[in-house]
Amino acid sequence: MESITIYPENENQKALIKSMLEEMNVPYEISKADEGVLLSEKEFYAKLDHSILQAEQGEVISLSEDKQKEFLGL
């Protein structure tokens, strides 16, 4: 099954969503903002677009195979 991420803007919205899900017997999880998603969808796509633009303009850095393994902890 798919997941839905919801970002309530205040405690009232959070309480309403929570009670609606409970009434519908829909399982849910609540996590702290710093535990889950680091970027909103809009921020994610903006960063992705910026990275693609940088690559198209040749603003890239090449890493040796050893540096790649070190970076990835391999």
PDB file of N, CA, C and O in Angstrom:
ATOM      1  N   MET A   1       0.847  -1.175   0.000  1.00  0.00           N
ATOM      2  CA  MET A   1       0.000   0.000   0.000  1.00  0.00           C
ATOM      3  C   MET A   1       0.892   1.238   0.000  1.00  0.00           C
ATOM      4  O   MET A   1       2.013   1.198   0.509  1.00  0.00           O
ATOM      5  N   GLU A   2       0.412   2.309  -0.554  1.00  0.00           N
ATOM      6  CA  GLU A   2       1.153   3.560  -0.627  1.00  0.00           C
ATOM      7  C   GLU A   2       1.033   4.339   0.681  1.00  0.00           C
ATOM      8  O   GLU A   2       0.122   4.117   1.478  1.00  0.00           O
ATOM      9  N   SER A   3       1.966   5.246   0.875  1.00  0.00           N
ATOM     10  CA  SER A   3       1.943   6.136   2.037  1.00  0.00           C
ATOM     11  C   SER A   3       1.551   7.529   1.602  1.00  0.00           C
ATOM     12  O   SER A   3       1.770   7.925   0.457  1.00  0.00           O
ATOM     13  N   ILE A   4       0.970   8.265   2.526  1.00  0.00           N
ATOM     14  CA  ILE A   4       0.622   9.662   2.293  1.00  0.00           C
ATOM     15  C   ILE A   4       1.292  10.477   3.392  1.00  0.00           C
ATOM     16  O   ILE A   4       1.131  10.183   4.576  1.00  0.00           O
ATOM     17  N   THR A   5       2.036  11.493   3.000  1.00  0.00           N
ATOM     18  CA  THR A   5       2.672  12.367   3.965  1.00  0.00           C
ATOM     19  C   THR A   5       1.879  13.661   4.040  1.00  0.00           C
ATOM     20  O   THR A   5       1.611  14.296   3.021  1.00  0.00           O
ATOM     21  N   ILE A   6       1.507  14.044   5.247  1.00  0.00           N
ATOM     22  CA  ILE A   6       0.685  15.239   5.472  1.00  0.00           C
ATOM     23  C   ILE A   6       1.456  16.181   6.396  1.00  0.00           C
ATOM     24  O   ILE A   6       2.071  15.739   7.367  1.00  0.00           O
ATOM     25  N   TYR A   7       1.424  17.461   6.097  1.00  0.00           N
ATOM     26  CA  TYR A   7       2.135  18.453   6.901  1.00  0.00           C
ATOM     27  C   TYR A   7       1.155  19.446   7.512  1.00  0.00           C
ATOM     28  O   TYR A   7       0.923  20.509   6.937  1.00  0.00           O
ATOM     29  N   PRO A   8       0.575  19.122   8.664  1.00  0.00           N
ATOM     30  CA  PRO A   8      -0.337  20.085   9.291  1.00  0.00           C
ATOM     31  C   PRO A   8       0.446  21.337   9.708  1.00  0.00           C
ATOM     32  O   PRO A   8       1.607  21.261  10.110  1.00  0.00           O
ATOM     33  N   GLU A   9      -0.217  22.470   9.601  1.00  0.00           N
ATOM     34  CA  GLU A   9       0.439  23.737   9.909  1.00  0.00           C
ATOM     35  C   GLU A   9       0.295  24.147  11.368  1.00  0.00           C
ATOM     36  O   GLU A   9       0.992  25.049  11.833  1.00  0.00           O
ATOM     37  N   ASN A  10      -0.616  23.484  12.096  1.00  0.00           N
ATOM     38  CA  ASN A  10      -0.787  23.823  13.505  1.00  0.00           C
ATOM     39  C   ASN A  10      -1.383  22.631  14.249  1.00  0.00           C
ATOM     40  O   ASN A  10      -1.725  21.615  13.643  1.00  0.00           O
ATOM     41  N   GLU A  11      -1.503  22.767  15.560  1.00  0.00           N
ATOM     42  CA  GLU A  11      -2.006  21.674  16.401  1.00  0.00           C
ATOM     43  C   GLU A  11      -3.468  21.335  16.096  1.00  0.00           C
ATOM     44  O   GLU A  11      -3.860  20.172  16.184  1.00  0.00           O
ATOM     45  N   ASN A  12      -4.273  22.333  15.739  1.00  0.00           N
ATOM     46  CA  ASN A  12      -5.679  22.072  15.410  1.00  0.00           C
ATOM     47  C   ASN A  12      -5.808  21.177  14.188  1.00  0.00           C
ATOM     48  O   ASN A  12      -6.598  20.232  14.184  1.00  0.00           O
ATOM     49  N   GLN A  13      -5.033  21.472  13.154  1.00  0.00           N
ATOM     50  CA  GLN A  13      -5.054  20.635  11.961  1.00  0.00           C
ATOM     51  C   GLN A  13      -4.589  19.217  12.292  1.00  0.00           C
ATOM     52  O   GLN A  13      -5.187  18.238  11.847  1.00  0.00           O
ATOM     53  N   LYS A  14      -3.529  19.121  13.068  1.00  0.00           N
ATOM     54  CA  LYS A  14      -2.993  17.817  13.448  1.00  0.00           C
ATOM     55  C   LYS A  14      -4.038  17.008  14.218  1.00  0.00           C
ATOM     56  O   LYS A  14      -4.224  15.822  13.947  1.00  0.00           O
ATOM     57  N   ALA A  15      -4.713  17.635  15.167  1.00  0.00           N
ATOM     58  CA  ALA A  15      -5.722  16.945  15.974  1.00  0.00           C
ATOM     59  C   ALA A  15      -6.905  16.487  15.110  1.00  0.00           C
ATOM     60  O   ALA A  15      -7.415  15.381  15.288  1.00  0.00           O
ATOM     61  N   LEU A  16      -7.333  17.335  14.181  1.00  0.00           N
ATOM     62  CA  LEU A  16      -8.443  16.977  13.301  1.00  0.00           C
ATOM     63  C   LEU A  16      -8.086  15.790  12.411  1.00  0.00           C
ATOM     64  O   LEU A  16      -8.873  14.852  12.280  1.00  0.00           O
ATOM     65  N   ILE A  17      -6.924  15.827  11.811  1.00  0.00           N
ATOM     66  CA  ILE A  17      -6.482  14.726  10.948  1.00  0.00           C
ATOM     67  C   ILE A  17      -6.361  13.441  11.756  1.00  0.00           C
ATOM     68  O   ILE A  17      -6.787  12.374  11.313  1.00  0.00           O
ATOM     69  N   LYS A  18      -5.782  13.551  12.930  1.00  0.00           N
ATOM     70  CA  LYS A  18      -5.603  12.386  13.799  1.00  0.00           C
ATOM     71  C   LYS A  18      -6.954  11.760  14.167  1.00  0.00           C
ATOM     72  O   LYS A  18      -7.115  10.543  14.080  1.00  0.00           O
ATOM     73  N   SER A  19      -7.918  12.581  14.574  1.00  0.00           N
ATOM     74  CA  SER A  19      -9.219  12.036  14.966  1.00  0.00           C
ATOM     75  C   SER A  19      -9.971  11.461  13.767  1.00  0.00           C
ATOM     76  O   SER A  19     -10.697  10.477  13.911  1.00  0.00           O
ATOM     77  N   MET A  20      -9.808  12.062  12.582  1.00  0.00           N
ATOM     78  CA  MET A  20     -10.442  11.531  11.381  1.00  0.00           C
ATOM     79  C   MET A  20      -9.872  10.143  11.049  1.00  0.00           C
ATOM     80  O   MET A  20     -10.624   9.218  10.742  1.00  0.00           O
ATOM     81  N   LEU A  21      -8.557  10.006  11.112  1.00  0.00           N
ATOM     82  CA  LEU A  21      -7.937   8.713  10.823  1.00  0.00           C
ATOM     83  C   LEU A  21      -8.345   7.658  11.849  1.00  0.00           C
ATOM     84  O   LEU A  21      -8.583   6.504  11.492  1.00  0.00           O
ATOM     85  N   GLU A  22      -8.427   8.044  13.101  1.00  0.00           N
ATOM     86  CA  GLU A  22      -8.863   7.109  14.137  1.00  0.00           C
ATOM     87  C   GLU A  22     -10.309   6.665  13.909  1.00  0.00           C
ATOM     88  O   GLU A  22     -10.635   5.489  14.067  1.00  0.00           O
ATOM     89  N   GLU A  23     -11.165   7.606  13.540  1.00  0.00           N
ATOM     90  CA  GLU A  23     -12.572   7.294  13.286  1.00  0.00           C
ATOM     91  C   GLU A  23     -12.722   6.333  12.103  1.00  0.00           C
ATOM     92  O   GLU A  23     -13.622   5.493  12.088  1.00  0.00           O
ATOM     93  N   MET A  24     -11.837   6.462  11.117  1.00  0.00           N
ATOM     94  CA  MET A  24     -11.885   5.607   9.934  1.00  0.00           C
ATOM     95  C   MET A  24     -11.086   4.315  10.114  1.00  0.00           C
ATOM     96  O   MET A  24     -11.011   3.501   9.194  1.00  0.00           O
ATOM     97  N   ASN A  25     -10.490   4.125  11.291  1.00  0.00           N
ATOM     98  CA  ASN A  25      -9.640   2.963  11.567  1.00  0.00           C
ATOM     99  C   ASN A  25      -8.490   2.829  10.576  1.00  0.00           C
ATOM    100  O   ASN A  25      -8.162   1.728  10.133  1.00  0.00           O
ATOM    101  N   VAL A  26      -7.884   3.959  10.233  1.00  0.00           N
ATOM    102  CA  VAL A  26      -6.727   3.991   9.341  1.00  0.00           C
ATOM    103  C   VAL A  26      -5.474   4.072  10.209  1.00  0.00           C
ATOM    104  O   VAL A  26      -5.331   5.010  10.994  1.00  0.00           O
ATOM    105  N   PRO A  27      -4.569   3.111  10.083  1.00  0.00           N
ATOM    106  CA  PRO A  27      -3.339   3.184  10.873  1.00  0.00           C
ATOM    107  C   PRO A  27      -2.483   4.375  10.422  1.00  0.00           C
ATOM    108  O   PRO A  27      -2.453   4.712   9.239  1.00  0.00           O
ATOM    109  N   TYR A  28      -1.801   4.997  11.361  1.00  0.00           N
ATOM    110  CA  TYR A  28      -0.959   6.140  11.032  1.00  0.00           C
ATOM    111  C   TYR A  28       0.222   6.203  11.990  1.00  0.00           C
ATOM    112  O   TYR A  28       0.214   5.580  13.051  1.00  0.00           O
ATOM    113  N   GLU A  29       1.228   6.961  11.600  1.00  0.00           N
ATOM    114  CA  GLU A  29       2.407   7.214  12.427  1.00  0.00           C
ATOM    115  C   GLU A  29       2.604   8.719  12.510  1.00  0.00           C
ATOM    116  O   GLU A  29       2.317   9.450  11.562  1.00  0.00           O
ATOM    117  N   ILE A  30       3.091   9.164  13.642  1.00  0.00           N
ATOM    118  CA  ILE A  30       3.449  10.568  13.799  1.00  0.00           C
ATOM    119  C   ILE A  30       4.935  10.602  14.104  1.00  0.00           C
ATOM    120  O   ILE A  30       5.400   9.938  15.030  1.00  0.00           O
ATOM    121  N   SER A  31       5.678  11.375  13.328  1.00  0.00           N
ATOM    122  CA  SER A  31       7.111  11.497  13.560  1.00  0.00           C
ATOM    123  C   SER A  31       7.471  12.970  13.690  1.00  0.00           C
ATOM    124  O   SER A  31       6.755  13.846  13.205  1.00  0.00           O
ATOM    125  N   LYS A  32       8.567  13.219  14.337  1.00  0.00           N
ATOM    126  CA  LYS A  32       9.064  14.585  14.472  1.00  0.00           C
ATOM    127  C   LYS A  32       9.491  15.078  13.102  1.00  0.00           C
ATOM    128  O   LYS A  32       9.861  14.274  12.246  1.00  0.00           O
ATOM    129  N   ALA A  33       9.447  16.372  12.883  1.00  0.00           N
ATOM    130  CA  ALA A  33       9.806  16.952  11.588  1.00  0.00           C
ATOM    131  C   ALA A  33      11.231  16.590  11.196  1.00  0.00           C
ATOM    132  O   ALA A  33      11.503  16.376  10.015  1.00  0.00           O
ATOM    133  N   ASP A  34      12.153  16.516  12.164  1.00  0.00           N
ATOM    134  CA  ASP A  34      13.545  16.226  11.831  1.00  0.00           C
ATOM    135  C   ASP A  34      13.817  14.734  11.650  1.00  0.00           C
ATOM    136  O   ASP A  34      14.926  14.363  11.265  1.00  0.00           O
ATOM    137  N   GLU A  35      12.840  13.870  11.918  1.00  0.00           N
ATOM    138  CA  GLU A  35      13.026  12.430  11.760  1.00  0.00           C
ATOM    139  C   GLU A  35      12.643  11.936  10.380  1.00  0.00           C
ATOM    140  O   GLU A  35      13.188  10.938   9.910  1.00  0.00           O
ATOM    141  N   GLY A  36      11.734  12.603   9.734  1.00  0.00           N
ATOM    142  CA  GLY A  36      11.185  12.100   8.478  1.00  0.00           C
ATOM    143  C   GLY A  36      11.731  12.833   7.287  1.00  0.00           C
ATOM    144  O   GLY A  36      12.931  12.787   7.017  1.00  0.00           O
ATOM    145  N   VAL A  37      10.885  13.492   6.589  1.00  0.00           N
ATOM    146  CA  VAL A  37      11.221  14.179   5.358  1.00  0.00           C
ATOM    147  C   VAL A  37      12.052  15.419   5.665  1.00  0.00           C
ATOM    148  O   VAL A  37      11.700  16.226   6.525  1.00  0.00           O
ATOM    149  N   LEU A  38      13.160  15.552   4.944  1.00  0.00           N
ATOM    150  CA  LEU A  38      14.025  16.697   5.163  1.00  0.00           C
ATOM    151  C   LEU A  38      13.638  17.884   4.289  1.00  0.00           C
ATOM    152  O   LEU A  38      13.881  19.035   4.651  1.00  0.00           O
ATOM    153  N   LEU A  39      13.035  17.597   3.138  1.00  0.00           N
ATOM    154  CA  LEU A  39      12.634  18.650   2.219  1.00  0.00           C
ATOM    155  C   LEU A  39      11.182  18.449   1.809  1.00  0.00           C
ATOM    156  O   LEU A  39      10.692  17.322   1.736  1.00  0.00           O
ATOM    157  N   SER A  40      10.521  19.532   1.549  1.00  0.00           N
ATOM    158  CA  SER A  40       9.180  19.403   0.971  1.00  0.00           C
ATOM    159  C   SER A  40       9.352  18.979  -0.485  1.00  0.00           C
ATOM    160  O   SER A  40      10.450  19.057  -1.037  1.00  0.00           O
ATOM    161  N   GLU A  41       8.270  18.534  -1.097  1.00  0.00           N
ATOM    162  CA  GLU A  41       8.346  18.120  -2.502  1.00  0.00           C
ATOM    163  C   GLU A  41       8.806  19.278  -3.381  1.00  0.00           C
ATOM    164  O   GLU A  41       9.607  19.087  -4.296  1.00  0.00           O
ATOM    165  N   LYS A  42       8.303  20.471  -3.105  1.00  0.00           N
ATOM    166  CA  LYS A  42       8.674  21.655  -3.882  1.00  0.00           C
ATOM    167  C   LYS A  42      10.172  21.951  -3.737  1.00  0.00           C
ATOM    168  O   LYS A  42      10.846  22.235  -4.727  1.00  0.00           O
ATOM    169  N   GLU A  43      10.693  21.884  -2.508  1.00  0.00           N
ATOM    170  CA  GLU A  43      12.119  22.124  -2.272  1.00  0.00           C
ATOM    171  C   GLU A  43      12.975  21.057  -2.961  1.00  0.00           C
ATOM    172  O   GLU A  43      14.022  21.361  -3.533  1.00  0.00           O
ATOM    173  N   PHE A  44      12.516  19.804  -2.897  1.00  0.00           N
ATOM    174  CA  PHE A  44      13.247  18.707  -3.513  1.00  0.00           C
ATOM    175  C   PHE A  44      13.396  18.932  -5.016  1.00  0.00           C
ATOM    176  O   PHE A  44      14.497  18.831  -5.557  1.00  0.00           O
ATOM    177  N   TYR A  45      12.285  19.238  -5.688  1.00  0.00           N
ATOM    178  CA  TYR A  45      12.339  19.440  -7.133  1.00  0.00           C
ATOM    179  C   TYR A  45      13.135  20.690  -7.503  1.00  0.00           C
ATOM    180  O   TYR A  45      13.781  20.711  -8.551  1.00  0.00           O
ATOM    181  N   ALA A  46      13.105  21.722  -6.676  1.00  0.00           N
ATOM    182  CA  ALA A  46      13.901  22.922  -6.933  1.00  0.00           C
ATOM    183  C   ALA A  46      15.387  22.588  -6.867  1.00  0.00           C
ATOM    184  O   ALA A  46      16.162  23.036  -7.713  1.00  0.00           O
ATOM    185  N   LYS A  47      15.792  21.802  -5.864  1.00  0.00           N
ATOM    186  CA  LYS A  47      17.200  21.400  -5.756  1.00  0.00           C
ATOM    187  C   LYS A  47      17.601  20.495  -6.906  1.00  0.00           C
ATOM    188  O   LYS A  47      18.697  20.620  -7.451  1.00  0.00           O
ATOM    189  N   LEU A  48      16.710  19.584  -7.275  1.00  0.00           N
ATOM    190  CA  LEU A  48      16.986  18.686  -8.395  1.00  0.00           C
ATOM    191  C   LEU A  48      17.163  19.479  -9.688  1.00  0.00           C
ATOM    192  O   LEU A  48      18.104  19.230 -10.441  1.00  0.00           O
ATOM    193  N   ASP A  49      16.267  20.431  -9.952  1.00  0.00           N
ATOM    194  CA  ASP A  49      16.378  21.270 -11.147  1.00  0.00           C
ATOM    195  C   ASP A  49      17.683  22.063 -11.147  1.00  0.00           C
ATOM    196  O   ASP A  49      18.328  22.203 -12.185  1.00  0.00           O
ATOM    197  N   HIS A  50      18.068  22.579  -9.985  1.00  0.00           N
ATOM    198  CA  HIS A  50      19.309  23.343  -9.873  1.00  0.00           C
ATOM    199  C   HIS A  50      20.513  22.443 -10.167  1.00  0.00           C
ATOM    200  O   HIS A  50      21.448  22.865 -10.848  1.00  0.00           O
ATOM    201  N   SER A  51      20.495  21.214  -9.661  1.00  0.00           N
ATOM    202  CA  SER A  51      21.591  20.271  -9.903  1.00  0.00           C
ATOM    203  C   SER A  51      21.695  19.910 -11.382  1.00  0.00           C
ATOM    204  O   SER A  51      22.797  19.817 -11.923  1.00  0.00           O
ATOM    205  N   ILE A  52      20.562  19.707 -12.033  1.00  0.00           N
ATOM    206  CA  ILE A  52      20.562  19.390 -13.470  1.00  0.00           C
ATOM    207  C   ILE A  52      21.144  20.564 -14.261  1.00  0.00           C
ATOM    208  O   ILE A  52      21.934  20.366 -15.183  1.00  0.00           O
ATOM    209  N   LEU A  53      20.752  21.778 -13.897  1.00  0.00           N
ATOM    210  CA  LEU A  53      21.280  22.970 -14.556  1.00  0.00           C
ATOM    211  C   LEU A  53      22.790  23.067 -14.375  1.00  0.00           C
ATOM    212  O   LEU A  53      23.508  23.372 -15.327  1.00  0.00           O
ATOM    213  N   GLN A  54      23.283  22.809 -13.156  1.00  0.00           N
ATOM    214  CA  GLN A  54      24.722  22.832 -12.912  1.00  0.00           C
ATOM    215  C   GLN A  54      25.441  21.813 -13.790  1.00  0.00           C
ATOM    216  O   GLN A  54      26.483  22.122 -14.369  1.00  0.00           O
ATOM    217  N   ALA A  55      24.896  20.599 -13.896  1.00  0.00           N
ATOM    218  CA  ALA A  55      25.511  19.556 -14.714  1.00  0.00           C
ATOM    219  C   ALA A  55      25.531  19.963 -16.184  1.00  0.00           C
ATOM    220  O   ALA A  55      26.527  19.743 -16.872  1.00  0.00           O
ATOM    221  N   GLU A  56      24.443  20.554 -16.669  1.00  0.00           N
ATOM    222  CA  GLU A  56      24.373  20.999 -18.057  1.00  0.00           C
ATOM    223  C   GLU A  56      25.388  22.101 -18.344  1.00  0.00           C
ATOM    224  O   GLU A  56      25.872  22.224 -19.469  1.00  0.00           O
ATOM    225  N   GLN A  57      25.709  22.902 -17.328  1.00  0.00           N
ATOM    226  CA  GLN A  57      26.676  23.995 -17.489  1.00  0.00           C
ATOM    227  C   GLN A  57      28.107  23.532 -17.223  1.00  0.00           C
ATOM    228  O   GLN A  57      29.038  24.337 -17.255  1.00  0.00           O
ATOM    229  N   GLY A  58      28.282  22.238 -16.962  1.00  0.00           N
ATOM    230  CA  GLY A  58      29.613  21.687 -16.745  1.00  0.00           C
ATOM    231  C   GLY A  58      30.164  21.897 -15.344  1.00  0.00           C
ATOM    232  O   GLY A  58      31.352  21.679 -15.108  1.00  0.00           O
ATOM    233  N   GLU A  59      29.330  22.310 -14.427  1.00  0.00           N
ATOM    234  CA  GLU A  59      29.771  22.535 -13.049  1.00  0.00           C
ATOM    235  C   GLU A  59      29.689  21.218 -12.280  1.00  0.00           C
ATOM    236  O   GLU A  59      28.825  21.035 -11.423  1.00  0.00           O
ATOM    237  N   VAL A  60      30.605  20.308 -12.604  1.00  0.00           N
ATOM    238  CA  VAL A  60      30.612  18.984 -11.969  1.00  0.00           C
ATOM    239  C   VAL A  60      31.989  18.699 -11.390  1.00  0.00           C
ATOM    240  O   VAL A  60      32.982  19.319 -11.772  1.00  0.00           O
ATOM    241  N   ILE A  61      32.029  17.760 -10.470  1.00  0.00           N
ATOM    242  CA  ILE A  61      33.287  17.329  -9.855  1.00  0.00           C
ATOM    243  C   ILE A  61      33.405  15.829 -10.075  1.00  0.00           C
ATOM    244  O   ILE A  61      32.462  15.083  -9.811  1.00  0.00           O
ATOM    245  N   SER A  62      34.543  15.392 -10.551  1.00  0.00           N
ATOM    246  CA  SER A  62      34.776  13.960 -10.745  1.00  0.00           C
ATOM    247  C   SER A  62      35.556  13.422  -9.556  1.00  0.00           C
ATOM    248  O   SER A  62      36.499  14.051  -9.075  1.00  0.00           O
ATOM    249  N   LEU A  63      35.149  12.250  -9.091  1.00  0.00           N
ATOM    250  CA  LEU A  63      35.833  11.598  -7.985  1.00  0.00           C
ATOM    251  C   LEU A  63      36.496  10.324  -8.488  1.00  0.00           C
ATOM    252  O   LEU A  63      35.929   9.591  -9.297  1.00  0.00           O
ATOM    253  N   SER A  64      37.699  10.073  -7.999  1.00  0.00           N
ATOM    254  CA  SER A  64      38.369   8.824  -8.351  1.00  0.00           C
ATOM    255  C   SER A  64      37.595   7.669  -7.725  1.00  0.00           C
ATOM    256  O   SER A  64      36.779   7.870  -6.825  1.00  0.00           O
ATOM    257  N   GLU A  65      37.858   6.465  -8.207  1.00  0.00           N
ATOM    258  CA  GLU A  65      37.160   5.299  -7.671  1.00  0.00           C
ATOM    259  C   GLU A  65      37.439   5.145  -6.178  1.00  0.00           C
ATOM    260  O   GLU A  65      36.543   4.784  -5.416  1.00  0.00           O
ATOM    261  N   ASP A  66      38.676   5.415  -5.754  1.00  0.00           N
ATOM    262  CA  ASP A  66      39.013   5.326  -4.334  1.00  0.00           C
ATOM    263  C   ASP A  66      38.224   6.339  -3.506  1.00  0.00           C
ATOM    264  O   ASP A  66      37.738   6.014  -2.422  1.00  0.00           O
ATOM    265  N   LYS A  67      38.097   7.553  -4.010  1.00  0.00           N
ATOM    266  CA  LYS A  67      37.349   8.595  -3.303  1.00  0.00           C
ATOM    267  C   LYS A  67      35.854   8.240  -3.248  1.00  0.00           C
ATOM    268  O   LYS A  67      35.186   8.506  -2.249  1.00  0.00           O
ATOM    269  N   GLN A  68      35.336   7.638  -4.330  1.00  0.00           N
ATOM    270  CA  GLN A  68      33.935   7.218  -4.343  1.00  0.00           C
ATOM    271  C   GLN A  68      33.696   6.175  -3.256  1.00  0.00           C
ATOM    272  O   GLN A  68      32.717   6.261  -2.514  1.00  0.00           O
ATOM    273  N   LYS A  69      34.587   5.192  -3.160  1.00  0.00           N
ATOM    274  CA  LYS A  69      34.448   4.154  -2.144  1.00  0.00           C
ATOM    275  C   LYS A  69      34.554   4.739  -0.743  1.00  0.00           C
ATOM    276  O   LYS A  69      33.810   4.349   0.157  1.00  0.00           O
ATOM    277  N   GLU A  70      35.488   5.685  -0.560  1.00  0.00           N
ATOM    278  CA  GLU A  70      35.640   6.340   0.745  1.00  0.00           C
ATOM    279  C   GLU A  70      34.381   7.120   1.106  1.00  0.00           C
ATOM    280  O   GLU A  70      33.918   7.073   2.246  1.00  0.00           O
ATOM    281  N   PHE A  71      33.833   7.833   0.131  1.00  0.00           N
ATOM    282  CA  PHE A  71      32.630   8.632   0.344  1.00  0.00           C
ATOM    283  C   PHE A  71      31.452   7.752   0.708  1.00  0.00           C
ATOM    284  O   PHE A  71      30.643   8.114   1.563  1.00  0.00           O
ATOM    285  N   LEU A  72      31.347   6.585   0.057  1.00  0.00           N
ATOM    286  CA  LEU A  72      30.235   5.666   0.295  1.00  0.00           C
ATOM    287  C   LEU A  72      30.476   4.722   1.470  1.00  0.00           C
ATOM    288  O   LEU A  72      29.598   3.942   1.838  1.00  0.00           O
ATOM    289  N   GLY A  73      31.670   4.799   2.055  1.00  0.00           N
ATOM    290  CA  GLY A  73      31.973   3.939   3.204  1.00  0.00           C
ATOM    291  C   GLY A  73      32.169   2.494   2.819  1.00  0.00           C
ATOM    292  O   GLY A  73      31.869   1.598   3.609  1.00  0.00           O
ATOM    293  N   LEU A  74      32.668   2.244   1.618  1.00  0.00           N
ATOM    294  CA  LEU A  74      32.879   0.857   1.151  1.00  0.00           C
ATOM    295  C   LEU A  74      34.306   0.410   1.354  1.00  0.00           C
ATOM    296  O   LEU A  74      34.652  -0.723   1.018  1.00  0.00           O
TER     297      LEU A  74
END
